[in-house]
Amino acid sequence: MTPAVIIVMGVAGSGKTTVASKTAERLHWRFAEADTFHPPTNIARMRDGIPLTDEDRWPWLDAIAAWIDSVRAAGEHGVVACSALKRAYRARLAGGHRDVRFVYLKGDYDLVAARMSGRTGHYMPLSLLQSQFDALEEPDPTESAIVVPIEKPPEEIVAAIVAALDHPL
């Protein structure tokens, strides 16, 4: 079954936005960047180096879930870049819909930290990266996530995602 929506997930700096936008472009699907759904208070907290709590995240996740529902209701397809670090977050985003599929961009701390230290203009500071890894609950087999290592160039990661979608579980 072709998913209605793909959620490209992983820690900050793993390449979610790049990979998700290129995947959406390749598939000719709608694209959303989850960061745009954050209320200003969340962005201010992160900019100040304060990790978000679950209570901070629920309204943000609900806004993303509403976008997903709107895409599904319109009979369209979409790709969203969203950290979705915990199983509870992924469950909330998917809303019980089997046509919402996760792609986990998997990388180790050192690689992601090196990437983050080289990027500019993003509100998420390197100092919060460890909190991302601490919160991360990698998808388990019951979640049927597509797991893609981040060491390869984005174009190869996108190709791996598209190939996995062509051969679903």
C-alpha positions in Angstrom: 0.0 0.0 0.0 1.3 3.4 -1.0 1.2 5.6 2.1 -0.8 8.8 2.1 1.8 10.5 4.2 5.5 9.9 4.9 7.0 11.3 8.1 10.8 11.7 7.8 12.0 11.5 11.4 15.2 11.7 13.4 17.2 13.9 15.7 18.0 17.6 14.8 20.7 17.8 12.2 20.0 14.3 10.7 18.9 15.8 7.4 15.1 15.6 7.8 14.2 18.8 5.9 16.6 18.1 3.0 15.6 14.5 2.6 11.9 15.1 3.1 11.7 18.0 0.7 13.7 16.1 -2.0 11.5 13.0 -1.4 8.3 15.1 -1.8 9.8 16.7 -5.0 10.7 13.3 -6.4 7.2 11.8 -5.7 5.4 15.1 -6.6 3.8 15.1 -3.2 3.0 18.0 -0.8 5.8 18.9 1.7 5.6 20.3 5.2 8.3 21.3 7.6 7.2 20.5 11.1 9.3 23.4 12.5 6.8 25.8 11.0 4.1 24.4 13.2 5.9 25.3 16.4 4.4 28.1 18.4 6.8 31.0 19.0 7.2 30.0 22.7 8.7 26.7 21.7 11.1 28.3 19.2 12.2 30.8 21.9 12.8 28.0 24.4 15.0 26.0 22.0 16.8 29.1 20.9 17.6 29.7 24.5 18.9 26.2 24.8 16.0 24.9 26.8 14.8 21.4 25.8 11.1 21.1 25.1 8.9 19.0 27.4 6.1 16.7 26.3 3.6 19.3 27.4 5.4 21.8 25.0 5.2 19.3 22.2 1.6 18.1 22.3 0.0 21.2 20.7 2.8 21.2 18.0 2.2 17.5 17.3 -1.6 18.0 17.1 -1.0 20.8 14.5 1.1 18.5 12.4 -1.5 15.7 12.8 -4.2 18.1 11.6 -2.0 18.8 8.5 -1.7 15.1 7.9 -5.4 14.6 8.3 -6.1 17.4 5.8 -3.8 15.8 3.2 -5.5 12.4 3.7 -9.0 14.0 3.6 -8.1 15.7 0.3 -7.0 12.3 -1.2 -3.5 13.7 -1.7 -0.1 12.5 -0.6 2.4 14.4 1.6 5.8 14.2 3.2 6.6 15.9 6.5 9.9 16.5 8.2 9.4 16.0 11.9 11.6 14.7 14.7 9.0 12.3 16.0 11.5 11.2 18.6 9.1 9.1 20.9 6.7 6.3 20.1 3.9 8.3 21.7 4.6 11.2 19.4 4.6 8.9 16.4 1.3 7.4 17.5 -0.2 10.8 17.9 1.0 11.9 14.4 -0.2 8.7 12.7 -3.6 8.8 14.5 -4.1 5.1 14.0 -4.0 5.4 10.2 -2.1 2.6 8.5 -1.4 4.8 5.5 1.0 7.1 7.5 4.5 5.7 7.3 7.7 6.7 9.1 11.2 7.0 7.6 13.9 7.1 10.3 17.1 8.9 9.4 19.6 7.1 11.6 23.0 8.5 12.5 25.3 8.6 15.4 26.0 11.5 17.7 29.4 12.5 16.2 28.2 12.6 12.6 25.1 14.7 13.5 27.1 17.0 15.8 29.6 17.6 13.0 26.8 18.5 10.6 25.1 20.8 13.2 28.3 22.6 13.9 28.6 23.5 10.2 25.0 24.9 9.8 24.0 28.5 10.2 20.7 30.2 10.7 18.9 27.5 12.6 17.4 28.1 16.0 18.3 24.6 17.4 21.7 24.9 19.1 24.3 22.1 19.2 23.9 22.2 23.0 20.5 20.5 22.7 21.6 17.6 20.5 22.3 15.3 23.4 18.8 15.9 24.7 17.5 14.8 21.3 19.4 11.5 21.5 18.3 11.1 25.1 14.7 11.4 24.1 15.0 9.3 21.0 13.1 6.0 21.0 14.1 4.3 17.8 11.2 2.8 15.9 10.7 -0.9 16.7 9.7 -3.6 14.2 6.0 -3.1 14.9 6.2 0.4 13.6 7.3 -0.8 10.1 9.5 2.3 9.7 11.9 2.5 6.8 15.3 2.9 8.4 18.0 4.8 6.4 21.5 5.5 7.5 22.4 9.2 7.0 26.1 8.7 5.9 25.1 8.8 2.2 24.3 11.9 0.1 20.7 13.0 0.2 20.0 11.9 -3.3 21.0 8.3 -2.4 18.9 8.4 0.8 15.9 9.6 -1.3 16.4 6.8 -3.8 16.5 4.3 -0.9 13.2 5.6 0.5 11.5 5.5 -2.9 12.8 2.0 -3.5 11.4 0.9 -0.1 8.0 2.4 -0.9 8.0 0.4 -4.2 8.5 -2.8 -2.2 6.4 -2.3 0.9 6.5 -4.9 3.8 
